[in-house]
Amino acid sequence: MGDAATIEAKDRSTLEAWARAMRAPVVPVAENWWSITYQAEAGLPDGSRVRCRYRYVIPRQAALRRWKRTYVVGLVHTEGSALCHHVRQVIPVGDTEAEERHRAELIASALVTTERHAECGASISNLEVYVVERATLWKPGVARY
């Protein structure tokens, strides 16, 4: 994925038209409380890859509501003789604070496993959660164990 040429679409309909023409699915590849990035990637006849991306900026009021629902989750595992830390922002759904926190841990663990397993060996079985904090309360460098 790193060596594909990238085209930036001006809007979602441009991305979708490009994806239809290239017969490539549109998928979300990055999300946080203020934006969502969508992408379609396709192979060319010469064997190279090209992707088209669109970054949707969420309107301010909706972004603030998402920020209030966002959790910062810190995870750690050992890699050889070192500790490998991962931090993810996630927006879980739940009926209670405890349920949201638990789902935030699960989502963050799954994301790290999917994104980083090949690079550092992170997996659901070796990740340990060391902080789960609402983004509105989180302060960098202050872990609450």
C-alpha atoms as one frame of an Amber mdcrd trajectory, in Angstrom:
protein
   0.000   0.000   0.000   2.912   2.385   0.583   4.110   2.598  -3.029   0.742
   3.296  -4.703   0.239   6.682  -6.351  -2.435   8.699  -4.542  -5.077  10.952
  -6.056  -6.976  13.333  -3.763 -10.683  13.607  -4.636 -12.434  16.950  -4.135
 -15.611  15.323  -2.781 -17.217  11.966  -2.008 -19.063  11.727  -5.335 -15.769
  12.141  -7.236 -14.242   9.334  -5.174 -17.241   7.082  -5.789 -17.185   7.774
  -9.544 -13.454   6.958  -9.665 -14.032   3.770  -7.656 -16.852   2.645  -9.984
 -14.678   3.269 -13.037 -11.785   1.309 -11.480 -14.089  -1.395 -10.030 -12.628
  -0.791  -6.582 -14.514  -0.724  -3.275 -14.574   2.467  -1.193 -13.537   1.835
   2.406 -12.857   4.069   5.414  -9.112   3.988   6.163  -8.802   6.567   8.936
 -11.276   8.051  11.362 -11.135  10.374  14.318 -13.541  12.772  15.903 -12.984
  15.556  13.341 -12.687  13.686  10.011 -13.105  10.413   8.122 -10.819   9.433
   5.238 -12.275   7.171   2.560 -10.174   5.369  -0.023 -10.444   3.141  -3.077
  -7.380   1.326  -4.438  -6.978  -0.439  -7.760  -4.346  -2.186  -9.826  -3.284
  -0.862 -13.220  -2.476  -3.000 -16.273   1.263  -2.391 -15.749   1.070  -3.951
 -12.275   1.324  -0.692 -10.346  -1.332   0.422  -7.875  -3.205   3.686  -7.604
  -5.511   4.926  -4.882  -8.034   7.713  -4.643  -8.764   9.312  -1.270 -11.306
  11.726   0.089 -11.107  13.272   3.550 -14.504  14.270   4.892 -14.237  16.991
   7.522 -17.048  16.565  10.020 -19.021  19.760  10.778 -17.894  21.417  14.008
 -20.959  20.637  16.172 -20.989  16.980  15.124 -17.216  16.788  15.618 -17.551
  18.111  19.168 -20.230  15.497  19.926 -17.898  12.771  18.543 -14.991  14.154
  20.601 -17.091  13.846  23.756 -17.705  10.153  22.893 -14.047   9.434  21.996
 -11.784   7.394  24.262  -7.991   7.355  24.222  -6.727   3.823  24.777  -3.094
   3.035  25.594  -1.802  -0.509  25.078   1.586  -2.086  25.618   3.324  -5.391
  24.871   6.869  -6.688  24.976   8.874  -6.889  21.787  12.096  -8.715  22.534
  13.535  -6.931  25.566  11.656  -3.672  24.947   8.162  -2.402  25.635   6.134
  -1.435  22.571   3.403   1.152  23.210   0.365   1.854  21.046  -2.291   4.547
  21.491  -5.576   4.675  19.606  -8.572   7.004  19.648 -11.836   5.091  19.355
 -15.529   5.915  19.497 -17.335   2.972  21.099 -21.066   2.518  21.545 -22.537
   1.387  24.836 -25.375   1.936  27.266 -23.136   2.615  30.287 -19.721   4.124
  30.913 -18.359   0.695  31.874 -19.662  -0.856  28.662 -18.187   1.955  26.544
 -14.797   1.596  28.261 -14.770  -2.166  27.711 -15.714  -1.779  24.042 -13.057
   0.922  23.627 -10.455  -1.595  24.872 -11.714  -4.264  22.472 -11.802  -1.930
  19.466  -8.356  -0.481  20.174  -6.849  -3.945  20.680  -8.329  -5.150  17.398
  -7.064  -2.056  15.549  -3.523  -2.426  16.882  -3.495  -6.138  16.094  -4.703
  -5.526  12.540  -2.434  -2.553  11.862   0.776  -3.541  13.666   1.005  -7.326
  14.068   3.360  -7.775  11.093   5.651  -4.946  12.267   5.970  -5.581  15.994
   4.031  -8.729  16.846   1.161  -6.937  18.602  -1.779  -9.277  19.093  -4.935
  -9.539  21.129  -3.207 -12.104  23.335  -0.137 -10.007  24.209  -1.577  -6.480
  24.427  -2.175  -5.055  27.883  -4.353  -1.985  28.327  -2.794   0.631  30.588
  -5.134   3.583  30.053  -8.708   4.099  28.885  -9.713   7.733  29.193 -12.289
   9.987  27.596 -10.571  12.324  25.143 -12.111  15.291  26.940 -10.258  14.301
  30.150  -7.073  12.826  28.701  -3.767  14.583  29.237  -0.683  13.383  27.329
   1.949  11.836  29.566  -0.452  11.215  32.444  -1.383   7.540  32.594  -4.070
   6.583  35.096  -3.573   2.950  36.019
